[in-house]
Amino acid sequence: MSKSVRKMSGPQRREAIIQAARKVFVEKGFHGTTSKQLAEAAGVSEALLFKHFPSKEALYRAILTSCCRRKDAKEAEQVSPFESLPASTETLVELVWGFVSHILGSEPEEEDRMFFRLILRSLTEEGEFTRLALEGMPLRWVQKVEESIEAARQAGDLPEQCVAPNLAGWLVHHLVSGFIMHWLPGEPFLDYSVPREELVQQVVWFCLRGIGLRDETIGRCLEELKNAGMENPLLALDKADSLSSEENLSPASGF
């Protein structure tokens, strides 16, 4: 056992084991991982591993909790406190724009890649990590989207038969998550043939049109965000027509 490991405090050693073990779970999955592999990855004996975590399940649960807490804390620092916003059409547009630009506006960091790889592993096995992850900020964001859709409909900005409010947020979430999954390999295997900024813009318009907002409403709200000084709102309103014609994509004709 290395001196550096022996010098660690209990909490430090526990965190080091979590960091090392999550890589093994990503590569081999929960069922394909042995306690011996986990101990070797952490540079400790199996006896010491079980001193901190009584079972493989306990270690996995600690990894899930740690990753989700880190993810929530990081997003809380980077994303505006949307829960304090009043439910409205404007908030609906801000929620979708903020989420899409936050997730797709830049290359995911290695920590984010690890998080989504665990999500993928979880989806093919026990599903526990995915459930835990969705109970955090995603669920609160979806609930705020639902409230804002109801407010937008009452304001007359949405047709009566628009996307079900309780589904709309998840539809946007799953669409954006799909992009992340396709970007996980070191070399992305899909070329969207547009700059990232334009890709974000098109996804924002696609989602808001799909929810049921008219182009003029979307444009007005995005312009308000821009005038309010929102950082890099990724707007090119003069290019809106180039995304696709209102005649072909306006949601008003589809409901």
C-alpha positions in Angstrom: 0.0 0.0 0.0 1.4 3.4 -0.9 2.4 6.0 1.7 0.1 8.5 0.1 -2.9 6.2 0.7 -1.8 5.6 4.4 -1.6 9.4 5.0 -5.1 10.1 3.9 -7.7 10.9 6.4 -10.8 8.8 6.6 -13.0 11.2 4.5 -10.2 11.7 2.0 -9.7 8.0 1.5 -13.4 7.5 1.2 -13.6 10.2 -1.5 -10.5 8.7 -3.3 -12.3 5.3 -3.4 -15.4 6.8 -4.8 -13.5 8.6 -7.6 -11.6 5.5 -8.6 -14.6 3.1 -8.3 -16.9 5.2 -10.5 -14.5 4.7 -13.5 -14.7 0.9 -13.0 -18.5 1.0 -12.9 -18.5 3.1 -16.1 -16.3 0.6 -17.9 -17.8 -2.7 -16.6 -21.2 -1.8 -15.2 -22.6 -2.6 -11.8 -23.1 -6.4 -12.4 -19.7 -6.8 -14.2 -17.7 -5.2 -11.5 -16.1 -7.2 -8.6 -14.9 -5.9 -5.2 -11.4 -7.0 -6.1 -11.4 -4.7 -9.2 -12.8 -1.9 -7.1 -10.0 -2.3 -4.5 -7.3 -2.5 -7.1 -8.5 0.7 -8.8 -8.5 2.5 -5.5 -5.1 1.2 -4.5 -6.4 -0.4 -1.3 -7.1 -3.9 0.0 -10.5 -5.4 -0.1 -10.6 -5.4 3.7 -10.0 -1.6 3.7 -12.5 -1.1 0.9 -15.2 -2.9 3.0 -14.2 -0.9 6.1 -15.5 2.2 4.3 -18.2 0.6 2.3 -19.8 -2.6 3.7 -20.8 -3.9 0.2 -20.5 -3.2 -3.5 -24.1 -1.8 -3.4 -23.2 0.6 -0.6 -20.2 1.9 -2.6 -22.3 2.3 -5.7 -25.0 4.2 -3.8 -22.3 6.5 -2.4 -21.0 7.1 -6.0 -24.6 7.9 -7.2 -25.2 10.3 -4.3 -21.8 12.0 -4.7 -22.2 12.5 -8.5 -25.7 13.9 -8.2 -24.7 16.3 -5.5 -21.7 17.5 -7.5 -23.9 17.9 -10.6 -26.6 19.8 -8.7 -24.1 22.1 -7.0 -22.3 22.8 -10.3 -25.5 23.6 -12.1 -26.7 25.8 -9.2 -23.6 27.9 -9.7 -23.9 28.1 -13.5 -27.7 28.3 -14.0 -29.9 31.1 -13.0 -32.2 30.4 -10.0 -35.2 29.5 -12.3 -37.4 28.4 -9.4 -37.8 32.0 -8.3 -39.1 33.1 -11.7 -42.8 33.8 -12.1 -44.7 31.3 -14.2 -45.3 33.0 -17.6 -44.7 32.8 -21.3 -41.5 34.7 -20.9 -40.3 32.3 -18.2 -41.1 29.4 -20.5 -38.9 30.8 -23.2 -36.1 31.6 -20.7 -36.3 28.1 -19.3 -35.9 26.4 -22.6 -33.2 28.8 -23.9 -31.3 28.5 -20.7 -31.3 24.8 -20.5 -30.4 24.2 -24.2 -27.6 26.8 -24.2 -26.2 25.5 -20.9 -26.0 21.9 -22.1 -25.2 22.3 -25.8 -23.4 25.7 -25.8 -20.0 24.2 -25.2 -18.1 20.9 -25.1 -19.0 18.8 -22.1 -16.2 18.7 -19.5 -14.7 15.3 -18.5 -16.7 15.3 -15.2 -19.9 15.7 -17.3 -18.9 13.0 -19.7 -18.3 10.6 -16.7 -21.8 11.6 -15.3 -23.5 10.8 -18.6 -21.6 7.5 -19.1 -22.9 6.5 -15.7 -26.4 7.4 -16.8 -26.0 5.2 -19.9 -24.7 2.3 -17.8 -27.5 2.7 -15.4 -30.1 2.7 -18.2 -28.9 -0.7 -19.4 -28.8 -2.2 -15.9 -30.5 -1.3 -12.6 -31.6 2.2 -13.5 -31.0 3.5 -9.9 -28.4 6.2 -10.9 -30.8 7.6 -13.6 -33.7 7.7 -11.1 -31.5 9.5 -8.6 -30.2 12.0 -11.2 -33.6 12.9 -12.4 -34.9 13.6 -8.9 -32.7 16.7 -8.6 -32.6 19.7 -10.8 -34.2 18.1 -13.9 -37.4 17.3 -12.0 -37.6 20.8 -10.6 -36.9 22.3 -14.0 -39.7 20.2 -15.6 -42.1 21.3 -13.0 -41.3 24.9 -13.6 -41.8 24.4 -17.4 -45.2 22.8 -16.6 -46.3 25.8 -14.5 -45.1 28.2 -17.2 -47.0 26.4 -20.0 -50.2 26.7 -18.0 -49.5 30.4 -17.5 -48.8 30.8 -21.2 -52.0 29.1 -22.1 -54.0 31.3 -19.8 -52.4 34.3 -21.3 -53.5 33.2 -24.8 -50.0 32.4 -26.0 -50.7 28.7 -26.6 -53.6 26.9 -28.3 -55.9 24.8 -26.1 -54.6 21.6 -27.7 -50.8 22.1 -27.2 -48.3 19.6 -25.9 -49.4 18.2 -22.5 -47.8 20.5 -19.9 -46.5 17.6 -17.8 -44.8 16.1 -20.8 -43.3 19.1 -22.5 -40.3 19.6 -20.1 -39.4 16.0 -20.4 -39.6 16.0 -24.1 -37.1 18.9 -24.2 -34.9 17.3 -21.6 -34.7 14.0 -23.5 -34.0 15.7 -26.8 -31.1 17.7 -25.4 -29.8 14.6 -23.5 -29.8 12.7 -26.8 -27.2 15.2 -28.2 -25.0 14.6 -25.1 -25.2 10.8 -25.6 -24.0 11.2 -29.2 -21.1 13.4 -28.1 -19.7 11.0 -25.5 -17.2 9.4 -27.8 -13.9 11.2 -28.2 -14.6 11.7 -31.9 -18.3 12.6 -32.4 -19.7 10.4 -35.2 -22.3 12.9 -36.3 -21.5 16.1 -38.1 -24.5 18.5 -37.9 -22.7 20.8 -40.4 -23.6 24.0 -38.5 -21.6 25.9 -35.9 -22.5 25.1 -32.3 -24.1 28.5 -31.8 -26.5 27.9 -34.7 -27.2 24.4 -33.5 -28.2 25.7 -30.1 -30.4 28.3 -31.8 -32.2 25.8 -33.9 -32.8 23.4 -31.0 -34.3 26.3 -29.0 -36.7 27.3 -31.8 -37.5 23.6 -32.5 -38.5 23.0 -28.9 -40.5 26.2 -28.4 -42.3 25.7 -31.7 -43.0 22.1 -30.7 -44.5 23.2 -27.4 -46.8 25.4 -29.4 -45.5 29.0 -29.2 -45.9 31.1 -32.4 -42.8 32.5 -34.0 -43.7 36.1 -33.1 -44.1 35.2 -29.4 -40.7 33.3 -29.4 -39.0 36.2 -31.1 -40.5 38.8 -28.7 -39.4 36.8 -25.6 -35.9 36.1 -26.9 -35.5 39.8 -27.8 -36.6 40.7 -24.2 -33.9 38.3 -22.9 -31.3 39.9 -25.1 -32.4 43.4 -24.0 -32.3 42.4 -20.4 -28.6 41.6 -20.8 -28.7 37.8 -20.7 -25.3 36.5 -21.5 -24.9 35.2 -25.1 -28.6 34.6 -25.8 -27.6 33.0 -29.1 -30.1 35.0 -31.0 -30.1 35.8 -34.7 -33.6 36.9 -35.0 -33.0 38.3 -38.5 -32.0 34.7 -39.4 -35.2 33.1 -38.1 -36.6 32.7 -41.6 -33.5 30.7 -42.6 -34.2 28.1 -39.9 -37.3 27.1 -41.7 -40.3 28.9 -43.0 -43.2 29.7 -40.7 -45.5 28.2 -43.2 -43.9 24.8 -42.9 -43.0 24.7 -39.2 -45.3 27.0 -37.3 -46.9 24.9 -34.5 -50.2 26.7 -34.9 -51.0 24.7 -38.0 -50.1 21.4 -36.3 -52.5 21.5 -33.4 
